Amino acid sequence: MTNDKSMLPIGTVLNGRYIIRGHLSSGGFGKTYLAVCRPQNTKVAIKEFFMTSANFRDADGVSVSTNRNYTQQFCEQIVKFRKEYERLRLISNVHVVNVYDCFEENGTAYYVMDFVEGTNLEEYLKKRNAPYTEIAVYNYLKQILDGLKAIHSKDLLHLDLKPANIMKTPNGYVKLIDLGASKDYIGGVGATMFTGVALTERYAPPEQVDGSFDKLGPWSDFYALGATLYRLLTNRVVPTYTSLYEDHTRDKHIALPMPNVSDKTKLLIVWLMNTDRTRRPQSVDDILQWLRNPPAQDQEVTIQDPEVTINVPGEEKRPQQPPTPQPRPTPRPTSQPPTPVSQNDKFSLLGCFYMIIMIVIGYIVGTIIIKALL
């Protein structure tokens, strides 16, 4: 629960049936509440659109007003907020929180989500104070990928994937929550309909941190996925993308130390967290395909330098797969059989005989001439 004083007061009734029972989180572009829905008193989570830089509460503590310098921008964003909700409500997946209601009230807009009972993976990690096992992480990974595929299939991006936004339910499922940062995505265009860009440092990829909206895509969520896996498997602070960029080692072991993590998993994380978005997986299917054909564990691991790219003119650029281990080359024999000599290179015996005769004749003739002169 948060102590943000700009949150709605406990007991506030929204849309005539949602009663605020608690404050869950607050960010630069929205606030999230725990509420109950009458008459069944079902627990729900409600996201309120609230721009910290533009909005403030009126004296009643409920109504939202907008700084006059941001009035037009705020009105435009309300419309986009509703459009994004229309996309979010189409997602039906057991690993993604369900969004099912949207309304305007108090000078702003709200949408309603299922409240997920359980604890997020970041809280579990802090309680454990030890890394998760690879078996557990791969179990979570498959569920997370299923959820991301459902989100991406609706041309949406999550854009705030991290352990704190992955809930573990009492029945053992994991579920992606906090879709407030999600954005429309158009292939070849990037993210659109921005209601603000919320991000979490160290989990957000370079293109998101830099505000390069046209460069955002599924690969942006995959960078955050790699950071999430790193955090869960090491219990270490995720490095900044600048640290990754400055690490010129082939396996990024300086920026991404991963003791007791298998080579296969290291390869996957380095691939996901490539600072070059074009060299990350481009779709969930890319990752699933790699997981179905992992590198053999008994082979030498060779990781290509992710900063080196060779472009072939006229060849379509394809997403780079994580480098797979290559077997050691079979050494060539140090000694080679002698190279056959051509018949033309052999001396002829007959030629040798003629040469000897010519030498003898020359010697005799020379001797005769010398004696005649004397």
Secondary structure, 3 states (H helix, E strand, C coil): CCCCCCCCCCCCEECCCEEEEEEEEECCCEEEEEEEECCCCEEEEEEEECCCCCEEECCCCCCEEECHHHHHHHHHHHHHHHHHHHHHCCCCCCCECCEEEEEEECCEEEEEEECCCCEEHHHHHHHHCCCCCHHHHHHHHHHHHHHHHHHHHCCEECCCCCHHHEEECCCCCEEECCHHHCEEEECCCEEECCCCCCCCCCCCCHHHHCCCHHHCCHHHHHHHHHHHHHHHHHCCCCCCHHHHHHCCCCCCCCCCCCCCCCHHHHHHHHHHCCCCHHHCCCCHHHHHHHHHCCCCCCCCCCCCCCCCCCCCCCCCCCCCCCCCCCCCCCCCCCCCCCCCCCHHHCCCHHHHHHHHHHHHHHHHHHHHHHHHHC
